[in-house]
Amino acid sequence: MQNEELTLSVLRNIETIQTQKSLADELGYSVGKINYVLKALIDKGLIKADSFIQNKNKNQYKYLLTQEGFEEKLTLTRKFVVRKKAEYEEL
């Protein structure tokens, strides 16, 4: 479950982040963990990384959600809502 929640959090925030560090700070994970997750999402085809052409820091990338990434985000969001609803009903 935790991996799905982390993946969903990354997919939700991917297009608004400036750096991996800012995403790590926002989500409460290490930069190394976020880097690992981003590479895995790229390998799965859920996101793509485009370098900033006019950026002085060539190590910065803009991460973009692919169509597959959008569909995965919807799937994970549905699972999350179902899980939270079940947890609520148990109360």
C-alpha positions in Angstrom: 0.0 0.0 0.0 2.7 2.5 0.9 4.3 2.2 -2.6 1.0 2.9 -4.2 0.5 6.0 -2.0 4.0 7.3 -2.7 3.5 6.7 -6.4 0.1 8.5 -6.3 1.7 11.4 -4.4 4.5 11.8 -6.9 2.0 11.6 -9.9 -0.2 14.2 -8.3 2.7 16.6 -7.7 4.9 15.8 -10.7 4.1 18.7 -12.9 4.3 21.4 -10.3 7.6 20.6 -8.7 10.8 22.6 -9.5 13.3 20.1 -8.2 13.5 16.6 -6.7 14.5 18.2 -3.4 11.4 20.3 -3.3 9.3 17.2 -4.0 11.1 15.2 -1.4 10.6 18.0 1.2 6.9 18.3 0.3 6.3 14.6 0.6 8.6 13.9 3.5 11.0 11.5 1.8 14.7 11.6 1.1 15.9 12.9 -2.3 17.4 9.5 -3.0 14.0 7.8 -2.5 12.3 10.4 -4.8 15.0 9.9 -7.4 14.5 6.2 -7.3 10.7 6.5 -7.7 11.1 9.0 -10.5 13.4 6.7 -12.4 11.0 3.8 -11.9 8.1 5.9 -13.2 10.2 6.9 -16.3 11.1 3.2 -16.9 7.4 2.3 -16.7 6.5 5.0 -19.1 4.3 6.9 -16.7 6.3 10.1 -16.8 9.0 11.6 -19.0 11.8 14.0 -18.2 12.6 16.9 -20.5 15.6 19.0 -19.7 15.3 22.8 -19.6 16.9 23.9 -22.8 17.6 27.4 -21.7 18.4 26.5 -18.1 21.9 27.2 -16.8 21.7 24.1 -14.6 21.5 21.3 -17.1 20.8 18.8 -14.3 17.3 20.2 -13.8 14.4 18.5 -15.6 10.7 19.1 -16.2 8.7 16.0 -15.5 5.6 15.4 -17.6 2.8 13.0 -17.1 2.3 10.7 -20.0 -1.1 9.3 -21.1 -0.2 6.0 -19.3 0.7 8.1 -16.2 -2.6 9.9 -16.3 -4.4 6.6 -16.4 -2.3 5.2 -13.6 -3.0 8.3 -11.5 -6.8 7.8 -12.0 -6.5 4.1 -11.1 -4.5 4.8 -8.0 -6.9 7.6 -7.0 -9.9 5.3 -7.3 -8.1 2.6 -5.2 -7.2 5.2 -2.6 -10.8 6.5 -2.3 -12.2 2.9 -2.0 -9.6 2.1 0.7 -10.4 5.3 2.6 -14.1 4.7 2.4 -13.7 1.2 3.7 -11.6 2.5 6.6 -14.2 5.1 7.4 -17.0 2.5 7.4 -15.0 0.4 9.8 -15.2 3.3 12.3 
